[in-house]
C-alpha cells in the first residue's frame, strides 16, 4: 500500500512577503485531514486539521468573521 504525500500550496491571495501558511488539501479524500505548515519552515511542524474544521475556518474567513473591527 502506498501512502499519499502532501502536495503543498500557498493561496494565490498570499502576497505578503513570504509570511504565509501552506496547506495540502489532497489528503482530504484519503485521510480526512488538511495538513497546514509555515511556508518559511517547510521542515518544521505540521498541524493536521480535520476537513470539517478547515472548511468551517475557510467559510468564516470568506464571510468576514475574523475581520478586525
Backbone atoms as SQL, in Angstrom:
CREATE TABLE atoms (id INTEGER PRIMARY KEY, chain TEXT, resi INTEGER, resn TEXT, atom TEXT, x REAL, y REAL, z REAL);
INSERT INTO atoms VALUES
  (1, 'A', 1, 'UNK', 'N', 0.838, -1.178, 0.000),
  (2, 'A', 1, 'UNK', 'CA', 0.000, 0.000, 0.000),
  (3, 'A', 1, 'UNK', 'C', 0.886, 1.246, 0.000),
  (4, 'A', 2, 'UNK', 'N', 0.581, 2.165, -0.889),
  (5, 'A', 2, 'UNK', 'CA', 1.352, 3.396, -0.995),
  (6, 'A', 2, 'UNK', 'C', 0.655, 4.501, -0.203),
  (7, 'A', 3, 'UNK', 'N', 1.418, 5.208, 0.625),
  (8, 'A', 3, 'UNK', 'CA', 0.891, 6.327, 1.392),
  (9, 'A', 3, 'UNK', 'C', 1.025, 7.591, 0.554),
  (10, 'A', 4, 'UNK', 'N', -0.065, 8.324, 0.442),
  (11, 'A', 4, 'UNK', 'CA', -0.068, 9.557, -0.329),
  (12, 'A', 4, 'UNK', 'C', 0.677, 10.656, 0.429),
  (13, 'A', 5, 'UNK', 'N', 1.512, 11.409, -0.279),
  (14, 'A', 5, 'UNK', 'CA', 2.268, 12.505, 0.317),
  (15, 'A', 5, 'UNK', 'C', 1.516, 13.820, 0.131),
  (16, 'A', 6, 'UNK', 'N', 1.684, 14.750, 1.063),
  (17, 'A', 6, 'UNK', 'CA', 1.041, 16.056, 0.909),
  (18, 'A', 6, 'UNK', 'C', 1.574, 16.781, -0.321),
  (19, 'A', 7, 'UNK', 'N', 0.679, 17.429, -1.051),
  (20, 'A', 7, 'UNK', 'CA', 1.059, 18.318, -2.153),
  (21, 'A', 7, 'UNK', 'C', 0.759, 19.740, -1.674),
  (22, 'A', 8, 'UNK', 'N', 1.806, 20.414, -1.240),
  (23, 'A', 8, 'UNK', 'CA', 1.682, 21.714, -0.586),
  (24, 'A', 8, 'UNK', 'C', 1.423, 22.829, -1.584),
  (25, 'A', 9, 'UNK', 'N', 0.589, 23.798, -1.167),
  (26, 'A', 9, 'UNK', 'CA', 0.420, 25.011, -1.953),
  (27, 'A', 9, 'UNK', 'C', 0.087, 26.173, -1.032),
  (28, 'A', 10, 'UNK', 'N', 0.357, 27.368, -1.528),
  (29, 'A', 10, 'UNK', 'CA', 0.056, 28.613, -0.829),
  (30, 'A', 10, 'UNK', 'C', -1.056, 29.302, -1.603),
  (31, 'A', 11, 'UNK', 'N', -1.975, 29.916, -0.916),
  (32, 'A', 11, 'UNK', 'CA', -3.092, 30.604, -1.557),
  (33, 'A', 11, 'UNK', 'C', -2.601, 31.641, -2.553),
  (34, 'A', 12, 'UNK', 'N', -3.320, 31.767, -3.644),
  (35, 'A', 12, 'UNK', 'CA', -2.986, 32.798, -4.635),
  (36, 'A', 12, 'UNK', 'C', -3.231, 34.195, -4.075),
  (37, 'A', 13, 'UNK', 'N', -3.972, 34.303, -2.978),
  (38, 'A', 13, 'UNK', 'CA', -4.216, 35.586, -2.328),
  (39, 'A', 13, 'UNK', 'C', -3.061, 35.998, -1.412),
  (40, 'A', 14, 'UNK', 'N', -2.117, 35.102, -1.182),
  (41, 'A', 14, 'UNK', 'CA', -0.988, 35.400, -0.299),
  (42, 'A', 14, 'UNK', 'C', 0.062, 36.181, -1.070),
  (43, 'A', 15, 'UNK', 'N', 0.243, 37.404, -0.691),
  (44, 'A', 15, 'UNK', 'CA', 1.258, 38.255, -1.312),
  (45, 'A', 15, 'UNK', 'C', 1.798, 39.194, -0.238),
  (46, 'A', 16, 'UNK', 'N', 2.315, 38.587, 0.835),
  (47, 'A', 16, 'UNK', 'CA', 2.750, 39.408, 1.960),
  (48, 'A', 16, 'UNK', 'C', 4.219, 39.190, 2.307),
  (49, 'A', 17, 'UNK', 'N', 5.047, 38.939, 1.317),
  (50, 'A', 17, 'UNK', 'CA', 6.471, 38.838, 1.562),
  (51, 'A', 17, 'UNK', 'C', 6.930, 37.525, 2.156),
  (52, 'A', 18, 'UNK', 'N', 6.155, 36.471, 2.010),
  (53, 'A', 18, 'UNK', 'CA', 6.579, 35.161, 2.473),
  (54, 'A', 18, 'UNK', 'C', 6.054, 34.741, 3.819),
  (55, 'A', 19, 'UNK', 'N', 5.275, 35.579, 4.482),
  (56, 'A', 19, 'UNK', 'CA', 4.692, 35.198, 5.772),
  (57, 'A', 19, 'UNK', 'C', 3.373, 34.477, 5.512),
  (58, 'A', 20, 'UNK', 'N', 3.464, 33.241, 5.083),
  (59, 'A', 20, 'UNK', 'CA', 2.285, 32.501, 4.635),
  (60, 'A', 20, 'UNK', 'C', 2.204, 31.134, 5.311),
  (61, 'A', 21, 'UNK', 'N', 1.065, 30.538, 5.166),
  (62, 'A', 21, 'UNK', 'CA', 0.920, 29.136, 5.519),
  (63, 'A', 21, 'UNK', 'C', 0.690, 28.367, 4.234),
  (64, 'A', 22, 'UNK', 'N', 1.052, 27.095, 4.266),
  (65, 'A', 22, 'UNK', 'CA', 0.802, 26.202, 3.146),
  (66, 'A', 22, 'UNK', 'C', -0.146, 25.113, 3.616),
  (67, 'A', 23, 'UNK', 'N', -0.984, 24.662, 2.710),
  (68, 'A', 23, 'UNK', 'CA', -1.913, 23.582, 3.019),
  (69, 'A', 23, 'UNK', 'C', -1.784, 22.497, 1.960),
  (70, 'A', 24, 'UNK', 'N', -2.252, 21.307, 2.303),
  (71, 'A', 24, 'UNK', 'CA', -2.225, 20.174, 1.374),
  (72, 'A', 24, 'UNK', 'C', -3.614, 19.528, 1.382),
  (73, 'A', 25, 'UNK', 'N', -4.488, 20.015, 0.507),
  (74, 'A', 25, 'UNK', 'CA', -5.865, 19.522, 0.502),
  (75, 'A', 25, 'UNK', 'C', -6.010, 18.170, -0.201),
  (76, 'A', 26, 'UNK', 'N', -4.942, 17.663, -0.788),
  (77, 'A', 26, 'UNK', 'CA', -5.036, 16.383, -1.486),
  (78, 'A', 26, 'UNK', 'C', -5.244, 15.202, -0.536),
  (79, 'A', 27, 'UNK', 'N', -5.102, 15.402, 0.761),
  (80, 'A', 27, 'UNK', 'CA', -5.271, 14.296, 1.710),
  (81, 'A', 27, 'UNK', 'C', -6.682, 14.225, 2.305),
  (82, 'A', 28, 'UNK', 'N', -7.571, 15.119, 1.881),
  (83, 'A', 28, 'UNK', 'CA', -8.928, 15.115, 2.427),
  (84, 'A', 28, 'UNK', 'C', -9.639, 13.803, 2.112),
  (85, 'A', 29, 'UNK', 'N', -9.627, 13.388, 0.868),
  (86, 'A', 29, 'UNK', 'CA', -10.367, 12.185, 0.473),
  (87, 'A', 29, 'UNK', 'C', -9.824, 10.917, 1.127),
  (88, 'A', 30, 'UNK', 'N', -8.510, 10.786, 1.191),
  (89, 'A', 30, 'UNK', 'CA', -7.930, 9.544, 1.704),
  (90, 'A', 30, 'UNK', 'C', -7.791, 9.503, 3.223),
  (91, 'A', 31, 'UNK', 'N', -7.599, 10.678, 3.858),
  (92, 'A', 31, 'UNK', 'CA', -7.331, 10.688, 5.293),
  (93, 'A', 31, 'UNK', 'C', -8.245, 11.600, 6.106),
  (94, 'A', 32, 'UNK', 'N', -9.031, 12.454, 5.420),
  (95, 'A', 32, 'UNK', 'CA', -9.950, 13.344, 6.123),
  (96, 'A', 32, 'UNK', 'C', -9.282, 14.493, 6.852),
  (97, 'A', 33, 'UNK', 'N', -8.055, 14.838, 6.429),
  (98, 'A', 33, 'UNK', 'CA', -7.311, 15.919, 7.084),
  (99, 'A', 33, 'UNK', 'C', -6.791, 16.919, 6.065),
  (100, 'A', 34, 'UNK', 'N', -6.475, 18.120, 6.569),
  (101, 'A', 34, 'UNK', 'CA', -5.791, 19.148, 5.785),
  (102, 'A', 34, 'UNK', 'C', -4.546, 19.527, 6.581),
  (103, 'A', 35, 'UNK', 'N', -3.380, 19.048, 6.169),
  (104, 'A', 35, 'UNK', 'CA', -2.151, 19.450, 6.844),
  (105, 'A', 35, 'UNK', 'C', -1.855, 20.931, 6.576),
  (106, 'A', 36, 'UNK', 'N', -1.336, 21.625, 7.588),
  (107, 'A', 36, 'UNK', 'CA', -1.006, 23.050, 7.494),
  (108, 'A', 36, 'UNK', 'C', 0.407, 23.232, 8.043),
  (109, 'A', 37, 'UNK', 'N', 1.205, 24.064, 7.360),
  (110, 'A', 37, 'UNK', 'CA', 2.565, 24.337, 7.841),
  (111, 'A', 37, 'UNK', 'C', 2.962, 25.766, 7.499),
  (112, 'A', 38, 'UNK', 'N', 4.001, 26.245, 8.139),
  (113, 'A', 38, 'UNK', 'CA', 4.582, 27.559, 7.891),
  (114, 'A', 38, 'UNK', 'C', 5.421, 27.484, 6.620),
  (115, 'A', 39, 'UNK', 'N', 5.166, 28.377, 5.680),
  (116, 'A', 39, 'UNK', 'CA', 5.890, 28.329, 4.409),
  (117, 'A', 39, 'UNK', 'C', 7.379, 28.622, 4.564),
  (118, 'A', 40, 'UNK', 'N', 7.761, 29.281, 5.653),
  (119, 'A', 40, 'UNK', 'CA', 9.172, 29.583, 5.882),
  (120, 'A', 40, 'UNK', 'C', 9.908, 28.432, 6.561),
  (121, 'A', 41, 'UNK', 'N', 9.170, 27.470, 7.125),
  (122, 'A', 41, 'UNK', 'CA', 9.785, 26.351, 7.848),
  (123, 'A', 41, 'UNK', 'C', 9.231, 25.039, 7.311),
  (124, 'A', 42, 'UNK', 'N', 9.557, 24.732, 6.071),
  (125, 'A', 42, 'UNK', 'CA', 8.989, 23.548, 5.423),
  (126, 'A', 42, 'UNK', 'C', 9.386, 22.243, 6.113),
  (127, 'A', 43, 'UNK', 'N', 10.463, 22.259, 6.879),
  (128, 'A', 43, 'UNK', 'CA', 10.855, 21.066, 7.641),
  (129, 'A', 43, 'UNK', 'C', 10.363, 21.150, 9.082),
  (130, 'A', 44, 'UNK', 'N', 9.610, 22.185, 9.393),
  (131, 'A', 44, 'UNK', 'CA', 9.100, 22.384, 10.750),
  (132, 'A', 44, 'UNK', 'C', 7.841, 21.580, 11.000),
  (133, 'A', 45, 'UNK', 'N', 7.152, 21.908, 12.069),
  (134, 'A', 45, 'UNK', 'CA', 5.962, 21.143, 12.455),
  (135, 'A', 45, 'UNK', 'C', 4.811, 21.315, 11.459),
  (136, 'A', 46, 'UNK', 'N', 3.980, 20.289, 11.407),
  (137, 'A', 46, 'UNK', 'CA', 2.785, 20.281, 10.571),
  (138, 'A', 46, 'UNK', 'C', 1.596, 20.055, 11.493),
  (139, 'A', 47, 'UNK', 'N', 0.560, 20.847, 11.312),
  (140, 'A', 47, 'UNK', 'CA', -0.670, 20.678, 12.079),
  (141, 'A', 47, 'UNK', 'C', -1.691, 20.022, 11.163),
  (142, 'A', 48, 'UNK', 'N', -2.214, 18.872, 11.574),
  (143, 'A', 48, 'UNK', 'CA', -3.249, 18.189, 10.810),
  (144, 'A', 48, 'UNK', 'C', -4.615, 18.635, 11.326),
  (145, 'A', 49, 'UNK', 'N', -5.373, 19.302, 10.463),
  (146, 'A', 49, 'UNK', 'CA', -6.689, 19.827, 10.814),
  (147, 'A', 49, 'UNK', 'C', -7.735, 18.960, 10.128),
  (148, 'A', 50, 'UNK', 'N', -8.798, 18.616, 10.845),
  (149, 'A', 50, 'UNK', 'CA', -9.841, 17.807, 10.203),
  (150, 'A', 50, 'UNK', 'C', -10.463, 18.603, 9.064),
  (151, 'A', 51, 'UNK', 'N', -10.929, 17.897, 8.052),
  (152, 'A', 51, 'UNK', 'CA', -11.502, 18.552, 6.872),
  (153, 'A', 51, 'UNK', 'C', -12.685, 19.435, 7.249),
  (154, 'A', 52, 'UNK', 'N', -13.533, 18.979, 8.173),
  (155, 'A', 52, 'UNK', 'CA', -14.690, 19.766, 8.589),
  (156, 'A', 52, 'UNK', 'C', -14.304, 21.058, 9.271),
  (157, 'A', 53, 'UNK', 'N', -13.324, 20.999, 10.151),
  (158, 'A', 53, 'UNK', 'CA', -12.855, 22.194, 10.853),
  (159, 'A', 53, 'UNK', 'C', -12.204, 23.163, 9.868),
  (160, 'A', 54, 'UNK', 'N', -11.427, 22.647, 8.935),
  (161, 'A', 54, 'UNK', 'CA', -10.786, 23.512, 7.947),
  (162, 'A', 54, 'UNK', 'C', -11.840, 24.196, 7.075),
  (163, 'A', 55, 'UNK', 'N', -12.857, 23.465, 6.667),
  (164, 'A', 55, 'UNK', 'CA', -13.943, 24.046, 5.860),
  (165, 'A', 55, 'UNK', 'C', -14.665, 25.150, 6.629),
  (166, 'A', 56, 'UNK', 'N', -14.910, 24.919, 7.916),
  (167, 'A', 56, 'UNK', 'CA', -15.569, 25.937, 8.741),
  (168, 'A', 56, 'UNK', 'C', -14.685, 27.179, 8.857),
  (169, 'A', 57, 'UNK', 'N', -13.382, 26.995, 9.003),
  (170, 'A', 57, 'UNK', 'CA', -12.452, 28.120, 9.073),
  (171, 'A', 57, 'UNK', 'C', -12.487, 28.931, 7.778),
  (172, 'A', 58, 'UNK', 'N', -12.403, 28.246, 6.633),
  (173, 'A', 58, 'UNK', 'CA', -12.432, 28.939, 5.343),
  (174, 'A', 58, 'UNK', 'C', -13.747, 29.701, 5.171),
  (175, 'A', 59, 'UNK', 'N', -14.855, 29.092, 5.545),
  (176, 'A', 59, 'UNK', 'CA', -16.155, 29.769, 5.457),
  (177, 'A', 59, 'UNK', 'C', -16.173, 31.010, 6.343),
  (178, 'A', 60, 'UNK', 'N', -15.586, 30.925, 7.527),
  (179, 'A', 60, 'UNK', 'CA', -15.507, 32.073, 8.421),
  (180, 'A', 60, 'UNK', 'C', -14.677, 33.200, 7.842),
  (181, 'A', 61, 'UNK', 'N', -13.566, 32.853, 7.226),
  (182, 'A', 61, 'UNK', 'CA', -12.719, 33.864, 6.586),
  (183, 'A', 61, 'UNK', 'C', -13.490, 34.534, 5.446),
  (184, 'A', 62, 'UNK', 'N', -14.138, 33.722, 4.616),
  (185, 'A', 62, 'UNK', 'CA', -14.871, 34.273, 3.471),
  (186, 'A', 62, 'UNK', 'C', -16.026, 35.167, 3.903),
  (187, 'A', 63, 'UNK', 'N', -16.633, 34.882, 5.026),
  (188, 'A', 63, 'UNK', 'CA', -17.779, 35.681, 5.493),
  (189, 'A', 63, 'UNK', 'C', -17.353, 36.921, 6.286),
  (190, 'A', 64, 'UNK', 'N', -16.057, 37.059, 6.550),
  (191, 'A', 64, 'UNK', 'CA', -15.563, 38.209, 7.303),
  (192, 'A', 64, 'UNK', 'C', -15.617, 38.039, 8.806),
  (193, 'A', 65, 'UNK', 'N', -15.865, 36.821, 9.275),
  (194, 'A', 65, 'UNK', 'CA', -15.990, 36.564, 10.707),
  (195, 'A', 65, 'UNK', 'C', -14.752, 36.975, 11.495),
  (196, 'A', 66, 'UNK', 'N', -13.587, 36.902, 10.875),
  (197, 'A', 66, 'UNK', 'CA', -12.346, 37.183, 11.582),
  (198, 'A', 66, 'UNK', 'C', -11.765, 38.549, 11.265),
  (199, 'A', 67, 'UNK', 'N', -12.523, 39.384, 10.547),
  (200, 'A', 67, 'UNK', 'CA', -12.040, 40.717, 10.199),
  (201, 'A', 67, 'UNK', 'C', -11.883, 41.569, 11.460),
  (202, 'A', 68, 'UNK', 'N', -10.870, 42.406, 11.464),
  (203, 'A', 68, 'UNK', 'CA', -10.665, 43.329, 12.590),
  (204, 'A', 68, 'UNK', 'C', -11.768, 44.387, 12.569),
  (205, 'A', 69, 'UNK', 'N', -12.176, 44.764, 13.729),
  (206, 'A', 69, 'UNK', 'CA', -13.259, 45.756, 13.829),
  (207, 'A', 69, 'UNK', 'C', -12.697, 47.125, 14.078);
